[in-house]
């Protein structure tokens, strides 16, 4: 791809101050009214109304949440570029003290999906204006997807609903509190990991803690599964695959002198590459059965398939790099590492090439740690402009691709 100077006149579509202020207000409204996966009716309605006000024709997805909206008319020729956002919030309380704090108890946009949604909307409004002026050389599809946080992810349902029909490439960003606002993190190849959910139930006859030798000690069995299953897997999978089992919940018993009849463990299975992800269910089942049998416990494993890794296509990642460089200069792009987080954007990449960038949301110089999925998560709202102009530049540069 031919490089361009930052702020090049060949790349129109910068964000006006009026639209910037509108988008910040839109994001804050979403932040105050978070909705869980497949319940994003208010969010969908707000997007639909704003896009229709811009003279566009958004189409709500089956189920009533999420939508797609084409900028320009697709005539069956060169495939479109899709720009994707996710809509849903998390079932956790908002711990911040800000004017736009969540108004819904135990619901918060603690992963930045309100930012993702706002920036794709903003890019659509800018591109729609360019299309009305006859300056958009190629149609672009906006994709607002529900239920990213609900395994196996709303992306799979969106694909089944035909959102990729006519699409040749797809791009997205994800908020990253470790990267400064005004920058993106980028990587070719895997940028996230596979993520599945693991639920284990253990059963036994129960008994008195004075006579554990006469029964099945389920508390000990659960403890051994929690520690030994990850250890067993570490010796059965190539360490470079990064397969990891981490527990989020262990429950057993009600009284200190009673050995319970039932115990439960639940957690996640994550790995860095596709081959390990495909083998993981059988390996985990075998490891759990071995440890449970050793302790005379009856085990039941519910292995819930989640998402494969997001694997950035080289050409599309370079498109994002060129777009960001054109807007903000070469120093605005950082190399980033593969994380162990999961993202259902990966399902789109099973069908079309695409790439996801990490959007910097940290205020430069701020040393506080505000991690994703934490109740105090927030962003430096200057990131909104960065993402909008990244998307618009990518759409214009991609217009020259075959």
ABEGO torsion letter per residue (X at the ends): XBBBBBGBAABBGBBBAAAAAAAAAAAAAAAABBBBBGABAAAAAAAAAAAAAAGBBBBBBBGGBEBBBBBEBBAGBBBBBBBBBBABBBBBBBABBBAABBABBGBBBAAGAAAAAAAAAAAAAAAAAAAAAGABABBBBBBBBBGAABOAEAAAAAAAAGAABGBABBBBBBBBAABBBGBBBBBBEBABBBBBBBBBBBBBAEEBAABAAABBBAAAAAAAAAAAAAAAAAAABBAAAGBBBBBABBBBEABAABBBABBBBBBBBBBABAAAAAAAAAAAAAAAAAAAAAAGBBBBBBBBBBBBBBBBBAAAAAAAAAAAAAAAEAAABBBBBBBABBBAAAAAAAABBBBBBBBBABBBGBABBBBBGBAABBBBAAAAAAAAAAAAAAAAAAAABX
